[in-house]
Amino acid sequence: MQWTDFLLSDDWWIARMFAIVFATVALDFAAAWVLQHLKSKVADTATVWDDALLAAANQPLRVMIWLLGLGFAAEIARQQSHAGIFDLIEPVRRVGIVVILTWFLVRAIKQAELNYSKVHAGDHNALDLTTLTALGNLGKISIIITGVLVGLQSMGYSISGVLAFGGIGGIAIGFAAKDMLANLFGSLIVFLDRPFKIGDWIRSPDREIEGTVESIGWRMTVIRTFDRRPLYVPNSVFSTITLENPSRMTNRRIYETIGIRYDDFAVMEAITREVRAMLLAHPEIDTTRTLMVNFTRYGDSALDFFVYTFTKTIVWEEFHAIKQDVLLKIGEIIARHGAEIAFPTSTVHLQVNPAHSQTA
């Protein structure tokens, strides 16, 4: 008992601080070892949540250990010194715990979002990346706002007073940040109506906007144009423009008008009939859609017929390969019937005056 009282006396406060710091270091190493050991265990599980929680807890847990350890050491130092700075120990510890818990939850949501997108890549029944990003952002914002309110409460501020001030100042903030609020509501419209998602090719006939959607944020959407330039579009724009989403088309259309010479009028019907048969037999043409091959008009220098059909694929590169094959086959059919594809020509008829001819 006398030895214990001696160790707890004021003469040994430095030793106790050293012991607490040493224990903090040892606990930090132990926590790192345990987390690494658990990481190898949960890697084999099918769920993504345990991996996300473990990865998110690594740094916040170690910071929490140091916060508590140094807080205990500072308490011992305060018993020896009554400086005013030591009065901040308890508020800093409370706010630090709130900050660390908020940090942990935000990291957990972010890691779960990342793991889910990796595990369910290519799964059509899973949440798409746009919805997943929206839910993740909503969860992170909710946690941050809650953390700020709890932190203010732990520092002695009244949450009800803060909320009342927010209600009164909301009007002024709304006028000052109307563009930001417009973009926020624009992002909500995008997330709710879902006119496009990440990875879609979109374009607007109203604006010079065309490219692939890379990310959808709360303020703006990033679109990568086909010449690889990033295009940053405020979300409020999408509520005022007409937007096309070619990525969601079911087919691609081949619509071409082809002219043959007037001298080939006799084989026009045979050509259109054989072109139609070729399209019906083509493996890449969707015969369940509208398919027309008809003589359409007497042109200025050609007899025109049109081809109207749809391909099964919607992939840009595959579509052009199919269209090339169809056009080449049409050219072969025209040549096989002894006809030629017409090009713009003009025929001039000269009338000779008989009186002038006799005089000559």
C-alpha positions, 0 to 999 in steps of 0.5 A: 500500500505504501509503494502504491501511494508512492507511485500515485503521489505527485512526485511520480506524475512524469512517470505516469504520463510516460506510462500512459503514452507508452500504453497508447503506443502499444495499444496503437500497434495492437489495434493495427495488428488486429485490424490487419488480421481481421482484414484477411478474415473478412476478405473471403466473405461475400458481403461488402459491408464488413470490408467497408467498416474495417477499411473505414475504421483503420485510421479513425480508430488509431486517431481515437486511441491517441486522442484518449491517451493524450487526453489522459496524459494531459489530465495528469499534467493539469493536476500539476499545473493549473494553467488555463490552457488545460481547461480546453482538454475536455471540450477538445476531447468531446469535439474530437470524438464527434469528429472522429465518429463522423469521419469514420461513418463518412469513410464507411459510406464511401468505402461501401459505395466503392466495394459495391460498385466493384462487386456488382460490376456488370450486374443488371439487377444491382443499383446503377452507379448514378443511384449509388452515388446519389445515395452515398452523397445523401448519406454523407451529407446527413452524417456531416450535418448531424456531426456538426450539430452534435459538435456544437451541442457538445461545445455548449451551444444550443442546437435549437438556437442554431436551427432558429438562426438557420431558419431566419438566415435561410432567406438571406442565404437563399438569395445570396446562393440562388445559383447554388440552390438551383444546381442542387435542385437540378441534381435532385431532378437528375437523380429522381427523373434519371434522364441519364446515368454515368456512362451514358452518351448524351447530347442536347440540340439546344446547346453544344453539349455532347459526350459521355457522362463521367460523374454527377455531383450536387453542383455540376455534371462532368461530360467527356466530349468525343475529342476527350475534353472535359465539359463541366455543366451546372445541373440547373441547365438540365431542367431548361434544355432538351436532352437526347440519350442515344445510349438508351435507343433500342436500334440504329436506323439506316435511311439512305436514298440511292439513285440510278440512271433513267436508262435503267428504268426497266430494272428498278422494280427488280433492284428494289425487290432484291435489295429488300430480300437482301435486308430480310436475310441479313443477320444484323438487320432487325426484321421486326422493325419497319423495313422499306425499299421503294422507288420514291421519285423521279429526280433531276438526274436519277430515279431515286429509291430509298432504303429504310431499316434498323440494325440490331446493334446500337453500338456506334462502331458496329453500326457503321460496319453493318451500314457499310456492308449493306451499302456495298451489297446494294451496289453489287445488286445494282451492278448485277442488273446492268444498271449504274448509280447515277450522278448529277448530269445535264442534257442540253437539246439544241434545235437547229433552224432549217433556214440557217442549215440550208444557207450554211 
